[in-house]
Amino acid sequence: MEKKRIYEIAKDEGLPSSLVLQRLQRAGVPVKTASSTVDVAEALHALNPNRHPKPEGTEPPAPVVEAKPPPKPPKTPPKPKLPPRPAPDQIVPADEPAPAAEAPATPTTDTAPT
């Protein structure tokens, strides 16, 4: 298995390296740039399958499947906050009436005779 860089294969075939790179990516060869190295026979077969037979012993790479994160639980509205419970010494038994609240003092206005 001879390996070469994509730009060298493109130069030998008289093609632009961007075209060779694009065809290799479509064929499923894991390459990113023109400076990536690939097997020459595999690259030539991807460029022209009629002229270059499929190389022996090469299998197409398995497709990469990304694992999906588990779904998030649905958002529930926050529960309303209840007022704090009174301390045991502040609890008034139901038998006894609650102490009456004092009435607010009425403001008195002093009016001076004029």
Backbone as CSV, one residue per row, in Angstrom:
resi,resn,N_x,N_y,N_z,CA_x,CA_y,CA_z,C_x,C_y,C_z
1,MET,0.827,-1.166,0.000,0.000,0.000,0.000,0.877,1.237,0.000
2,GLU,0.844,1.917,-1.076,1.617,3.150,-1.175,0.707,4.315,-0.807
3,LYS,1.232,5.212,-0.010,0.456,6.371,0.400,1.106,7.633,-0.144
4,LYS,0.252,8.551,-0.579,0.697,9.845,-1.081,-0.249,10.921,-0.576
5,ARG,0.239,12.138,-0.672,-0.611,13.271,-0.326,-1.536,13.571,-1.500
6,ILE,-2.688,14.146,-1.177,-3.704,14.390,-2.206,-3.183,15.333,-3.277
7,TYR,-2.448,16.347,-2.903,-1.961,17.288,-3.917,-0.968,16.630,-4.866
8,GLU,-0.231,15.612,-4.389,0.697,14.902,-5.271,-0.074,14.035,-6.264
9,ILE,-1.137,13.378,-5.799,-1.964,12.573,-6.707,-2.628,13.480,-7.741
10,ALA,-3.104,14.637,-7.318,-3.735,15.582,-8.233,-2.745,16.057,-9.285
11,LYS,-1.518,16.294,-8.882,-0.482,16.738,-9.821,-0.186,15.642,-10.846
12,ASP,-0.089,14.371,-10.380,0.176,13.259,-11.292,-0.962,13.052,-12.286
13,GLU,-2.193,13.287,-11.856,-3.365,13.077,-12.714,-3.712,14.314,-13.533
14,GLY,-3.086,15.443,-13.254,-3.357,16.677,-13.995,-4.691,17.309,-13.616
15,LEU,-5.077,17.155,-12.365,-6.345,17.699,-11.874,-6.081,18.675,-10.742
16,PRO,-7.012,19.591,-10.524,-6.854,20.472,-9.358,-7.031,19.677,-8.060
17,SER,-6.250,20.016,-7.075,-6.308,19.278,-5.814,-7.667,19.423,-5.137
18,SER,-8.351,20.548,-5.343,-9.676,20.733,-4.745,-10.685,19.743,-5.329
19,LEU,-10.555,19.437,-6.621,-11.441,18.467,-7.254,-11.170,17.059,-6.721
20,VAL,-9.911,16.713,-6.597,-9.534,15.398,-6.074,-10.017,15.267,-4.629
21,LEU,-9.834,16.290,-3.846,-10.272,16.293,-2.453,-11.786,16.098,-2.365
22,GLN,-12.522,16.813,-3.197,-13.983,16.717,-3.192,-14.446,15.313,-3.584
23,ARG,-13.848,14.726,-4.592,-14.247,13.388,-5.032,-13.916,12.330,-3.980
24,LEU,-12.791,12.480,-3.304,-12.432,11.533,-2.248,-13.412,11.626,-1.070
25,GLN,-13.805,12.841,-0.734,-14.757,13.013,0.362,-16.108,12.405,0.003
26,ARG,-16.541,12.576,-1.239,-17.807,11.982,-1.678,-17.737,10.461,-1.689
27,ALA,-16.555,9.920,-1.950,-16.386,8.471,-1.974,-16.293,7.883,-0.570
28,GLY,-16.251,8.736,0.445,-16.219,8.255,1.821,-14.828,8.092,2.388
29,VAL,-13.833,8.616,1.724,-12.466,8.544,2.231,-12.311,9.656,3.274
30,PRO,-11.833,9.334,4.468,-11.721,10.362,5.521,-10.539,11.302,5.308
31,VAL,-10.750,12.342,4.530,-9.711,13.348,4.266,-10.279,14.721,4.575
32,LYS,-9.377,15.642,4.940,-9.820,16.994,5.266,-9.184,18.050,4.369
33,THR,-7.898,17.900,4.074,-7.205,18.908,3.287,-6.392,18.241,2.186
34,ALA,-5.852,19.064,1.291,-5.043,18.531,0.194,-3.724,17.961,0.688
35,SER,-3.356,18.241,1.921,-2.116,17.688,2.460,-2.346,16.374,3.218
36,SER,-3.598,15.872,3.208,-3.891,14.589,3.837,-3.293,13.464,3.002
37,THR,-2.861,12.388,3.651,-2.312,11.249,2.919,-3.381,10.180,2.763
38,VAL,-3.374,9.547,1.583,-4.325,8.483,1.278,-3.604,7.370,0.526
39,ASP,-4.238,6.210,0.487,-3.727,5.107,-0.305,-3.920,5.470,-1.779
40,VAL,-2.866,5.329,-2.574,-2.907,5.747,-3.971,-3.964,4.958,-4.741
41,ALA,-4.010,3.635,-4.567,-4.958,2.816,-5.318,-6.399,3.190,-4.981
42,GLU,-6.654,3.448,-3.719,-8.003,3.836,-3.302,-8.380,5.196,-3.876
43,ALA,-7.438,6.123,-3.886,-7.702,7.457,-4.421,-7.937,7.405,-5.924
44,LEU,-7.132,6.633,-6.643,-7.306,6.545,-8.094,-8.630,5.875,-8.444
45,HIS,-9.027,4.876,-7.668,-10.317,4.235,-7.912,-11.465,5.222,-7.651
46,ALA,-11.355,6.070,-6.638,-12.393,7.054,-6.350,-12.469,8.102,-7.450
47,LEU,-11.325,8.420,-8.054,-11.317,9.420,-9.124,-11.916,8.869,-10.412
48,ASN,-11.549,7.629,-10.785,-12.034,7.049,-12.029,-12.187,5.540,-11.848
49,PRO,-13.354,5.078,-11.426,-13.525,3.655,-11.133,-13.439,2.762,-12.379
50,ASN,-13.702,3.297,-13.561,-13.618,2.489,-14.781,-12.162,2.219,-15.178
51,ARG,-11.307,3.160,-14.937,-9.904,3.021,-15.328,-9.079,2.287,-14.275
52,HIS,-9.429,2.468,-13.010,-8.672,1.866,-11.913,-9.594,0.944,-11.117
53,PRO,-9.294,-0.359,-11.082,-10.165,-1.277,-10.330,-10.085,-1.011,-8.827
54,LYS,-11.089,-1.526,-8.131,-11.132,-1.357,-6.682,-9.964,-2.113,-6.065
55,PRO,-9.199,-1.470,-5.207,-8.052,-2.148,-4.595,-8.499,-3.297,-3.683
56,GLU,-7.700,-4.323,-3.605,-8.012,-5.483,-2.772,-7.814,-5.139,-1.294
57,GLY,-8.689,-5.672,-0.467,-8.514,-5.535,0.977,-8.983,-4.229,1.556
58,THR,-9.530,-3.354,0.759,-10.041,-2.111,1.336,-11.553,-2.193,1.389
59,GLU,-12.082,-1.912,2.547,-13.515,-1.893,2.744,-13.942,-0.455,2.976
60,PRO,-15.130,-0.112,2.557,-15.569,1.257,2.820,-15.672,1.487,4.321
61,PRO,-15.276,2.654,4.762,-15.327,2.925,6.206,-16.772,2.925,6.692
62,ALA,-16.943,2.453,7.902,-18.276,2.437,8.500,-18.718,3.867,8.771
63,PRO,-19.980,4.176,8.491,-20.437,5.540,8.751,-20.415,5.837,10.244
64,VAL,-20.023,7.030,10.547,-19.934,7.459,11.941,-21.306,7.950,12.370
65,VAL,-21.836,7.359,13.413,-23.134,7.751,13.941,-22.905,8.418,15.284
66,GLU,-23.348,9.661,15.375,-23.167,10.400,16.615,-24.271,10.013,17.585
67,ALA,-23.896,9.808,18.815,-24.874,9.458,19.838,-25.666,10.703,20.222
68,LYS,-26.977,10.549,20.268,-27.822,11.670,20.628,-27.948,11.725,22.145
69,PRO,-27.931,12.928,22.704,-28.098,13.030,24.153,-29.527,12.636,24.525
70,PRO,-29.743,12.124,25.722,-31.093,11.733,26.118,-31.998,12.963,26.163
71,PRO,-33.286,12.783,25.854,-34.178,13.950,25.858,-34.325,14.514,27.266
72,LYS,-34.450,15.818,27.308,-34.593,16.497,28.595,-36.034,16.329,29.083
73,PRO,-36.230,16.198,30.387,-37.595,16.089,30.894,-38.325,17.410,30.678
74,PRO,-39.648,17.355,30.489,-40.375,18.606,30.258,-40.311,19.504,31.490
75,LYS,-40.272,20.773,31.223,-40.186,21.732,32.324,-41.542,21.823,33.010
76,THR,-41.526,21.753,34.309,-42.751,21.896,35.084,-42.739,23.268,35.729
77,PRO,-43.920,23.871,35.840,-43.931,25.195,36.467,-43.551,25.073,37.933
78,PRO,-42.881,26.064,38.461,-42.471,25.995,39.873,-43.703,26.000,40.776
79,LYS,-43.633,25.250,41.855,-44.735,25.189,42.806,-44.773,26.495,43.589
80,PRO,-45.994,26.984,43.876,-46.070,28.232,44.651,-45.535,27.998,46.059
81,LYS,-44.832,28.981,46.552,-44.256,28.867,47.888,-45.323,29.202,48.927
82,LEU,-45.449,28.354,49.902,-46.405,28.566,50.984,-45.731,29.375,52.086
83,PRO,-46.548,30.141,52.843,-45.939,30.897,53.949,-45.432,29.917,55.003
84,PRO,-44.434,30.302,55.754,-43.886,29.383,56.755,-44.924,29.079,57.827
85,ARG,-44.850,27.881,58.352,-45.775,27.469,59.412,-45.407,28.187,60.706
86,PRO,-46.437,28.502,61.522,-46.130,29.184,62.797,-45.480,28.211,63.776
87,ALA,-44.730,28.768,64.672,-44.070,27.958,65.699,-45.137,27.344,66.596
88,PRO,-44.864,26.203,67.254,-45.880,25.544,68.103,-46.431,26.438,69.200
89,ASP,-45.630,27.366,69.739,-46.137,28.213,70.808,-47.080,29.302,70.276
90,GLN,-47.110,29.520,68.984,-47.960,30.537,68.395,-49.284,29.964,67.883
91,ILE,-49.433,28.644,67.926,-50.647,28.027,67.410,-51.781,28.272,68.395
92,VAL,-52.905,28.743,67.889,-54.077,29.019,68.715,-55.028,27.847,68.549
93,PRO,-55.446,27.198,69.646,-56.398,26.100,69.511,-57.708,26.585,68.917
94,ALA,-58.423,25.707,68.265,-59.669,26.073,67.604,-60.758,26.407,68.609
95,ASP,-60.661,25.909,69.864,-61.690,26.149,70.863,-61.673,27.605,71.341
96,GLU,-60.494,28.176,71.432,-60.380,29.530,71.954,-60.439,30.525,70.789
97,PRO,-61.130,31.611,70.995,-61.148,32.612,69.924,-59.805,33.327,69.854
98,ALA,-59.484,33.741,68.706,-58.227,34.455,68.495,-58.332,35.819,69.141
99,PRO,-57.241,36.343,69.692,-57.308,37.670,70.292,-57.654,38.706,69.237
100,ALA,-58.524,39.632,69.643,-58.958,40.652,68.696,-57.829,41.651,68.480
101,ALA,-57.744,42.078,67.291,-56.727,43.072,66.965,-57.237,44.433,67.399
102,GLU,-56.353,45.261,67.861,-56.746,46.589,68.288,-57.078,47.424,67.071
103,ALA,-58.090,48.242,67.242,-58.480,49.130,66.149,-57.455,50.240,66.043
104,PRO,-57.139,50.635,64.847,-56.168,51.723,64.722,-56.757,53.023,65.266
105,ALA,-55.907,53.788,65.871,-56.333,55.069,66.425,-56.709,55.998,65.299
106,THR,-57.808,56.703,65.470,-58.221,57.655,64.438,-57.431,58.935,64.634
107,PRO,-56.947,59.446,63.613,-56.176,60.685,63.769,-57.097,61.840,64.158
108,THR,-56.646,62.600,65.085,-57.401,63.774,65.519,-56.738,64.988,64.924
109,THR,-57.565,65.857,64.488,-57.011,67.081,63.916,-57.305,68.232,64.861
110,ASP,-56.341,68.896,65.266,-56.510,70.067,66.115,-56.641,71.268,65.203
111,THR,-57.784,71.842,65.287,-57.960,73.040,64.476,-57.980,74.245,65.409
112,ALA,-57.206,75.151,65.127,-57.137,76.326,65.957,-58.148,77.334,65.393
113,PRO,-58.871,78.024,66.352,-59.806,79.039,65.840,-59.044,80.216,65.251
114,THR,-59.489,80.680,64.228,-58.838,81.814,63.592,-59.592,83.077,63.715
